[in-house]
């Protein structure tokens, strides 16, 4: 049990009182629109009762009828939105009550999980209001009670034949799918002892890179004996201006946090590791800094710069969670880090002030990490092993 001083902050995305106030305003607007619809129908009835007839008045009556029908539709939508806001307020209140209980009991991991649930609630509310449910990325967190093989069958039916062939060749199981890509699991999907989530960067996180990423996952699974997930739950920036914008990282951070929460719910006894590469390190540390990331280990490979001034700014699965930094000796992206800072923003994770464990002896360029013996050996060791502690001081949390 963690002491109150070491508990992560509970940071809900929604406020029940604000949601209820918004519901009241939306409900009032719906009533106003509904009244206008009734007034339009009454006007049409009054015009018809005058006996005024002919092509022009007939056309006017048709248009009034169409207008009243359109207003009825808007009123119905506003009533539905008000209902959704009330539902969200009740759900957020329940999360708040659970968080207060978790804080009182000192349950670190549950607080991080509740932060992720609040993010999910916010996302689902937005999807419902915008009428876009089912049109975007179908996340694992939306299917807590669906068996993995059922998810796989459903998602595979939505993917191109070429993508299906790549996944089949790797023996993969699809957990998520959408325009940004597919999240594919390699290994034990029933009762894994360890789950490693790979968070790709700007050039390797696109759908057309799935085959190569699955090859990496297979190698890591073989070396670590862990279940490995290729996570493509966000759209990486394709240009430097987009990389400089926080939009992609913010979107990815929310989705990654929710994915890890879904893994926690589905595999509560498994050790969770997040291995982030390149721009993926920005996404992962953004998630950990923002509302928390349910990972027992966070590995930062070839990072251009990360969120947080130190590991103390990152909320992971527990106070004993560790952060590891891996820099290949000829990785050109290291030129984007100067001293304690990243040239493009953020902090350099390899400095002593950041407080992460630095894994030494990794050679090669920006694409060499997943075949490097030093990295694979370090990643393969059990959590808290002597090897990991020998490559750097343990993270102080």
GUTILUM-142405 format. One record per residue (C-alpha): residue number from 1; chain; y, z, x. Coordinates in steps of 0.02 Angstrom, whole numbers, plus 50000, padded with zeros to 5 digits. Each point is the difference from the previous one (the first is absolute). Layout:
BEGIN
> NUM | A | Y | Z | X
...
//
This chain:
BEGIN
> 1 | A | 50000 | 50000 | 50000
> 2 | A | 50170 | 49952 | 50067
> 3 | A | 50143 | 50124 | 50007
> 4 | A | 50155 | 49960 | 49894
> 5 | A | 50095 | 49954 | 50159
> 6 | A | 49877 | 49862 | 50043
> 7 | A | 49977 | 49928 | 49826
> 8 | A | 50065 | 49822 | 49973
> 9 | A | 50145 | 49975 | 49882
> 10 | A | 49960 | 49954 | 49822
> 11 | A | 50108 | 49846 | 49970
> 12 | A | 49970 | 49925 | 49827
> 13 | A | 50070 | 49828 | 49967
> 14 | A | 50044 | 50040 | 49819
> 15 | A | 50096 | 50137 | 49910
> 16 | A | 49933 | 50048 | 49826
> 17 | A | 50172 | 50048 | 49936
> 18 | A | 50074 | 49833 | 50055
> 19 | A | 49855 | 49908 | 49919
> 20 | A | 50025 | 50092 | 49835
> 21 | A | 50187 | 49964 | 50003
> 22 | A | 49965 | 49816 | 50034
> 23 | A | 49873 | 49997 | 49859
> 24 | A | 50130 | 50070 | 49881
> 25 | A | 50126 | 49866 | 50049
> 26 | A | 49872 | 49860 | 49988
> 27 | A | 49940 | 50065 | 49831
> 28 | A | 50179 | 50002 | 49937
> 29 | A | 50025 | 49822 | 50062
> 30 | A | 49840 | 49948 | 49911
> 31 | A | 50063 | 50075 | 49838
> 32 | A | 50164 | 49905 | 50018
> 33 | A | 49910 | 49835 | 50030
> 34 | A | 49884 | 50034 | 49853
> 35 | A | 50151 | 50032 | 49889
> 36 | A | 50074 | 49834 | 50055
> 37 | A | 49838 | 49913 | 49955
> 38 | A | 50005 | 50077 | 49825
> 39 | A | 50183 | 49952 | 49980
> 40 | A | 49958 | 49821 | 50049
> 41 | A | 49862 | 49990 | 49869
> 42 | A | 50116 | 50076 | 49869
> 43 | A | 50133 | 49871 | 50042
> 44 | A | 49873 | 49860 | 49980
> 45 | A | 49946 | 50070 | 49832
> 46 | A | 50181 | 50013 | 49942
> 47 | A | 50037 | 49820 | 50052
> 48 | A | 49844 | 49938 | 49911
> 49 | A | 50048 | 50096 | 49841
> 50 | A | 50166 | 49907 | 49987
> 51 | A | 49907 | 49839 | 49961
> 52 | A | 50084 | 49917 | 50147
> 53 | A | 49879 | 49860 | 50048
> 54 | A | 49988 | 49843 | 50103
> 55 | A | 49949 | 49949 | 50176
> 56 | A | 50132 | 50106 | 50089
> 57 | A | 49971 | 50165 | 49906
> 58 | A | 49811 | 49973 | 50009
> 59 | A | 50013 | 49981 | 50189
> 60 | A | 50110 | 50155 | 50010
> 61 | A | 49871 | 50101 | 49902
> 62 | A | 49862 | 49942 | 50118
> 63 | A | 50102 | 50051 | 50150
> 64 | A | 50039 | 50169 | 49924
> 65 | A | 49815 | 50027 | 49967
> 66 | A | 49959 | 49955 | 50180
> 67 | A | 50138 | 50114 | 50063
> 68 | A | 49938 | 50147 | 49898
> 69 | A | 49823 | 49971 | 50064
> 70 | A | 50063 | 49998 | 50179
> 71 | A | 50096 | 50161 | 49971
> 72 | A | 49845 | 50081 | 49927
> 73 | A | 49907 | 49953 | 50158
> 74 | A | 50134 | 50077 | 50110
> 75 | A | 50000 | 50158 | 49894
> 76 | A | 49812 | 50013 | 50014
> 77 | A | 50010 | 49980 | 50189
> 78 | A | 50131 | 50136 | 50013
> 79 | A | 49894 | 50118 | 49896
> 80 | A | 49853 | 49964 | 50114
> 81 | A | 50106 | 50035 | 50155
> 82 | A | 50059 | 50164 | 49924
> 83 | A | 49818 | 50048 | 49969
> 84 | A | 49957 | 49956 | 50179
> 85 | A | 50143 | 50106 | 50067
> 86 | A | 49943 | 50149 | 49895
> 87 | A | 49822 | 49975 | 50060
> 88 | A | 50059 | 49992 | 50181
> 89 | A | 50104 | 50158 | 49976
> 90 | A | 49847 | 50093 | 49937
> 91 | A | 49893 | 49935 | 50142
> 92 | A | 50130 | 50044 | 50132
> 93 | A | 50018 | 50175 | 49925
> 94 | A | 49813 | 50022 | 50019
> 95 | A | 50010 | 49944 | 50182
> 96 | A | 50145 | 50121 | 50030
> 97 | A | 49900 | 50144 | 49928
> 98 | A | 49850 | 49955 | 50107
> 99 | A | 50112 | 49990 | 50154
> 100 | A | 50073 | 50172 | 49969
> 101 | A | 49824 | 50070 | 49985
> 102 | A | 49946 | 49910 | 50160
> 103 | A | 50151 | 50067 | 50094
> 104 | A | 49963 | 50176 | 49942
> 105 | A | 49820 | 49982 | 50056
> 106 | A | 50046 | 49917 | 50165
> 107 | A | 49903 | 49840 | 49967
> 108 | A | 50074 | 49876 | 50126
> 109 | A | 49893 | 49848 | 49959
> 110 | A | 50024 | 50015 | 49811
> 111 | A | 50190 | 49998 | 50018
> 112 | A | 49993 | 49838 | 50099
> 113 | A | 49882 | 49928 | 49869
> 114 | A | 50118 | 50051 | 49858
> 115 | A | 50144 | 49912 | 50089
> 116 | A | 49895 | 49842 | 50002
> 117 | A | 49959 | 50021 | 49815
> 118 | A | 50185 | 50013 | 49960
> 119 | A | 50029 | 49837 | 50093
> 120 | A | 49859 | 49921 | 49901
> 121 | A | 50076 | 50063 | 49838
> 122 | A | 50168 | 49924 | 50047
> 123 | A | 49919 | 49834 | 50043
> 124 | A | 49897 | 49994 | 49841
> 125 | A | 50151 | 50043 | 49893
> 126 | A | 50099 | 49858 | 50079
> 127 | A | 49856 | 49879 | 49973
> 128 | A | 49986 | 50045 | 49818
> 129 | A | 50186 | 49988 | 49969
> 130 | A | 50012 | 49831 | 50085
> 131 | A | 49847 | 49934 | 49911
> 132 | A | 49919 | 49949 | 50162
> 133 | A | 49840 | 50102 | 49997
> 134 | A | 49856 | 49897 | 50064
> 135 | A | 50109 | 49862 | 50072
> 136 | A | 50018 | 50075 | 50173
> 137 | A | 49894 | 50093 | 50124
> 138 | A | 49853 | 50089 | 49918
> 139 | A | 49993 | 50164 | 50097
> 140 | A | 49849 | 50114 | 50024
> 141 | A | 50098 | 50147 | 49934
> 142 | A | 50003 | 49917 | 49828
> 143 | A | 49810 | 50010 | 49985
> 144 | A | 49945 | 50179 | 50039
> 145 | A | 49847 | 49991 | 49888
> 146 | A | 49942 | 49824 | 50040
> 147 | A | 49848 | 49981 | 50112
> 148 | A | 50030 | 49912 | 50165
> 149 | A | 49876 | 49860 | 49961
> 150 | A | 50089 | 49967 | 49834
> 151 | A | 50169 | 49990 | 50088
> 152 | A | 49927 | 49881 | 50128
> 153 | A | 49927 | 49885 | 49867
> 154 | A | 50163 | 49996 | 49903
> 155 | A | 50112 | 49967 | 50150
> 156 | A | 49884 | 49868 | 50074
> 157 | A | 50012 | 49901 | 49839
> 158 | A | 50189 | 49987 | 50025
> 159 | A | 49994 | 49940 | 50181
> 160 | A | 49990 | 49822 | 50069
> 161 | A | 49828 | 49941 | 50052
> 162 | A | 50053 | 49995 | 50183
> 163 | A | 50053 | 50183 | 49995
> 164 | A | 49839 | 50048 | 49911
> 165 | A | 49900 | 49916 | 50139
> 166 | A | 50093 | 50095 | 50135
> 167 | A | 49970 | 50166 | 49912
> 168 | A | 49816 | 49962 | 49968
> 169 | A | 49974 | 49952 | 50183
> 170 | A | 50066 | 50170 | 50054
> 171 | A | 49900 | 50095 | 49870
> 172 | A | 50164 | 50063 | 49929
> 173 | A | 50038 | 50087 | 49836
> 174 | A | 50167 | 49961 | 49917
> 175 | A | 50094 | 50156 | 49945
> 176 | A | 50169 | 49920 | 49959
> 177 | A | 50066 | 49825 | 49975
> 178 | A | 50162 | 49911 | 49961
> 179 | A | 50129 | 49876 | 50065
> 180 | A | 50028 | 50097 | 50162
> 181 | A | 49817 | 49996 | 50048
> 182 | A | 49836 | 50092 | 49979
> 183 | A | 49947 | 50174 | 50052
> 184 | A | 49821 | 49989 | 50061
> 185 | A | 49879 | 50139 | 50051
> 186 | A | 49865 | 49978 | 50131
> 187 | A | 49861 | 50130 | 50010
> 188 | A | 49940 | 50142 | 49890
> 189 | A | 50092 | 49996 | 49833
> 190 | A | 49898 | 50139 | 49918
> 191 | A | 50018 | 50156 | 50108
> 192 | A | 50088 | 49962 | 50164
> 193 | A | 50026 | 50138 | 50127
> 194 | A | 50156 | 49915 | 50069
> 195 | A | 50114 | 49865 | 49930
> 196 | A | 50115 | 49904 | 50117
> 197 | A | 50142 | 49904 | 49916
> 198 | A | 50072 | 49857 | 50103
> 199 | A | 50183 | 49965 | 49964
> 200 | A | 50046 | 49830 | 50069
> 201 | A | 50167 | 49938 | 50063
> 202 | A | 50116 | 49856 | 49962
> 203 | A | 49889 | 49860 | 50066
> 204 | A | 49828 | 50071 | 49961
> 205 | A | 50028 | 50072 | 49827
> 206 | A | 50003 | 49836 | 49903
> 207 | A | 49855 | 49935 | 49894
> 208 | A | 49961 | 49859 | 50122
> 209 | A | 49967 | 50130 | 50135
> 210 | A | 49866 | 50090 | 49900
> 211 | A | 49853 | 49923 | 50093
> 212 | A | 50065 | 50053 | 50170
> 213 | A | 50042 | 50174 | 49936
> 214 | A | 49825 | 50018 | 49930
> 215 | A | 49929 | 49958 | 50171
> 216 | A | 50101 | 50144 | 50072
> 217 | A | 49938 | 50113 | 49860
> 218 | A | 49819 | 49955 | 50036
> 219 | A | 50022 | 50040 | 50185
> 220 | A | 50084 | 50167 | 49963
> 221 | A | 49867 | 50044 | 49871
> 222 | A | 49864 | 49962 | 50128
> 223 | A | 50083 | 50105 | 50136
> 224 | A | 50056 | 50148 | 49894
> 225 | A | 49860 | 49999 | 49868
> 226 | A | 50139 | 50021 | 49873
> 227 | A | 50041 | 49906 | 49842
> 228 | A | 50147 | 49887 | 50040
> 229 | A | 50127 | 49929 | 49877
> 230 | A | 50111 | 49849 | 50030
> 231 | A | 50151 | 50047 | 49894
> 232 | A | 50114 | 49858 | 49942
> 233 | A | 50095 | 50095 | 49868
> 234 | A | 50175 | 49938 | 50041
> 235 | A | 50093 | 49843 | 50050
> 236 | A | 50045 | 50010 | 50186
> 237 | A | 50168 | 49928 | 50051
> 238 | A | 49989 | 49818 | 50054
> 239 | A | 50168 | 49994 | 50089
> 240 | A | 50100 | 50113 | 50116
> 241 | A | 50137 | 50032 | 49868
> 242 | A | 49866 | 50060 | 49879
> 243 | A | 49925 | 50108 | 50135
> 244 | A | 50171 | 50080 | 50027
> 245 | A | 50011 | 50036 | 49813
> 246 | A | 49914 | 50159 | 49939
> 247 | A | 49936 | 49910 | 49844
> 248 | A | 49828 | 49947 | 50064
> 249 | A | 49969 | 50168 | 50083
> 250 | A | 50053 | 50095 | 49844
> 251 | A | 49888 | 49897 | 49887
> 252 | A | 49855 | 50014 | 50121
> 253 | A | 50025 | 50186 | 50024
> 254 | A | 49985 | 50037 | 49815
> 255 | A | 49846 | 49890 | 49982
> 256 | A | 49916 | 50071 | 50156
> 257 | A | 50031 | 50179 | 49944
> 258 | A | 49923 | 49962 | 49831
> 259 | A | 49851 | 49912 | 50080
> 260 | A | 49964 | 50151 | 50110
> 261 | A | 50016 | 50112 | 49847
> 262 | A | 49873 | 49890 | 49911
> 263 | A | 49882 | 50016 | 50149
> 264 | A | 50023 | 50188 | 49996
> 265 | A | 49955 | 50004 | 49816
> 266 | A | 49849 | 49887 | 50023
> 267 | A | 49937 | 50071 | 50166
> 268 | A | 50065 | 50180 | 50009
> 269 | A | 49881 | 50053 | 50139
> 270 | A | 50031 | 49852 | 50116
> 271 | A | 50111 | 50015 | 50152
> 272 | A | 50147 | 49880 | 49977
> 273 | A | 50073 | 49901 | 50146
> 274 | A | 50143 | 49876 | 49991
> 275 | A | 50012 | 49873 | 50142
> 276 | A | 50167 | 49910 | 49991
> 277 | A | 50045 | 49852 | 50111
> 278 | A | 50172 | 49927 | 50039
> 279 | A | 50109 | 49996 | 49842
> 280 | A | 49861 | 50098 | 49915
> 281 | A | 50056 | 50152 | 50100
> 282 | A | 50169 | 49988 | 49914
> 283 | A | 49914 | 49997 | 49830
> 284 | A | 49883 | 50145 | 50039
> 285 | A | 50132 | 50116 | 50073
> 286 | A | 50117 | 49957 | 49856
> 287 | A | 49863 | 50056 | 49880
> 288 | A | 49970 | 50160 | 50098
> 289 | A | 50184 | 50041 | 50011
> 290 | A | 50043 | 49956 | 49821
> 291 | A | 49873 | 50090 | 49891
> 292 | A | 49849 | 50027 | 50109
> 293 | A | 49848 | 49901 | 50057
> 294 | A | 49825 | 50068 | 49970
> 295 | A | 49933 | 49968 | 50174
> 296 | A | 49916 | 50123 | 50118
> 297 | A | 50043 | 49884 | 50145
> 298 | A | 50138 | 49872 | 50018
> 299 | A | 49986 | 49873 | 50142
> 300 | A | 50154 | 49900 | 50048
> 301 | A | 49959 | 49841 | 50098
> 302 | A | 50131 | 49887 | 50080
> 303 | A | 50144 | 50071 | 49901
> 304 | A | 50177 | 49928 | 50002
> 305 | A | 50065 | 50170 | 49943
> 306 | A | 49953 | 50125 | 49866
> 307 | A | 50075 | 50113 | 49867
> 308 | A | 50034 | 50182 | 50040
> 309 | A | 50078 | 50077 | 50153
> 310 | A | 49835 | 50088 | 50037
> 311 | A | 49829 | 50028 | 49925
> 312 | A | 50073 | 50153 | 49915
> 313 | A | 50090 | 49879 | 49883
> 314 | A | 49834 | 49925 | 49944
> 315 | A | 49895 | 50077 | 49862
> 316 | A | 49816 | 49960 | 50019
> 317 | A | 49843 | 50071 | 49918
> 318 | A | 50017 | 50172 | 50076
> 319 | A | 50085 | 50105 | 50133
> 320 | A | 49863 | 49957 | 50124
> 321 | A | 50015 | 49811 | 49977
> 322 | A | 50032 | 49903 | 50160
> 323 | A | 50107 | 49851 | 50050
> 324 | A | 49943 | 49886 | 50142
> 325 | A | 50102 | 49866 | 50090
> 326 | A | 49920 | 49851 | 50087
> 327 | A | 50102 | 49878 | 50106
> 328 | A | 49916 | 49857 | 50092
> 329 | A | 50071 | 49977 | 50175
> 330 | A | 50057 | 49819 | 49972
> 331 | A | 50054 | 50012 | 49818
> 332 | A | 50169 | 49909 | 49988
> 333 | A | 50048 | 50099 | 49845
> 334 | A | 50027 | 50151 | 50111
> 335 | A | 50161 | 49915 | 50054
> 336 | A | 50067 | 50046 | 49828
> 337 | A | 49997 | 50184 | 50049
> 338 | A | 50128 | 50080 | 50114
> 339 | A | 49987 | 50184 | 50042
> 340 | A | 49977 | 50100 | 49841
> 341 | A | 50052 | 49858 | 49885
> 342 | A | 49940 | 49833 | 49937
> 343 | A | 50123 | 49859 | 50033
> 344 | A | 49983 | 49943 | 49818
> 345 | A | 50011 | 50178 | 49935
> 346 | A | 49889 | 50152 | 49988
> 347 | A | 49923 | 50107 | 50136
> 348 | A | 49887 | 49960 | 50147
> 349 | A | 49836 | 50088 | 49960
> 350 | A | 49941 | 50009 | 50181
> 351 | A | 50136 | 50117 | 50063
> 352 | A | 49963 | 50184 | 50027
> 353 | A | 50134 | 50048 | 49874
> 354 | A | 49906 | 49909 | 49862
> 355 | A | 49851 | 50113 | 50028
> 356 | A | 49855 | 49880 | 49974
> 357 | A | 49843 | 49989 | 50105
> 358 | A | 50013 | 49850 | 50118
> 359 | A | 49838 | 49906 | 50034
> 360 | A | 50006 | 49935 | 50179
> 361 | A | 49909 | 49857 | 50085
> 362 | A | 50016 | 49865 | 49866
> 363 | A | 50027 | 49827 | 50075
> 364 | A | 50048 | 49830 | 49933
> 365 | A | 50133 | 49926 | 49888
> 366 | A | 50052 | 50027 | 49819
> 367 | A | 49837 | 49932 | 49929
> 368 | A | 49881 | 50088 | 50121
> 369 | A | 49986 | 50172 | 49922
> 370 | A | 49849 | 49974 | 49891
> 371 | A | 49891 | 49938 | 50142
> 372 | A | 50062 | 50123 | 50132
> 373 | A | 49865 | 50119 | 50061
> 374 | A | 50117 | 50147 | 50028
> 375 | A | 50068 | 49991 | 49823
> 376 | A | 49830 | 49975 | 49918
> 377 | A | 49926 | 50144 | 50099
> 378 | A | 50142 | 50117 | 49951
> 379 | A | 49992 | 49948 | 49817
> 380 | A | 49811 | 50026 | 49999
> 381 | A | 50009 | 50183 | 50048
> 382 | A | 49984 | 50134 | 49866
> 383 | A | 50164 | 50080 | 49945
> 384 | A | 50057 | 50133 | 50123
> 385 | A | 49881 | 49942 | 50136
> 386 | A | 50029 | 50036 | 50184
> 387 | A | 50029 | 49817 | 50036
> 388 | A | 50144 | 49986 | 49880
> 389 | A | 50075 | 50161 | 50065
> 390 | A | 49983 | 49937 | 50178
> 391 | A | 50111 | 49848 | 49971
> 392 | A | 50149 | 50103 | 49948
> 393 | A | 50053 | 50167 | 49931
> 394 | A | 49950 | 50039 | 49822
> 395 | A | 50132 | 49969 | 49870
> 396 | A | 50095 | 50156 | 49956
> 397 | A | 50020 | 50013 | 49811
//
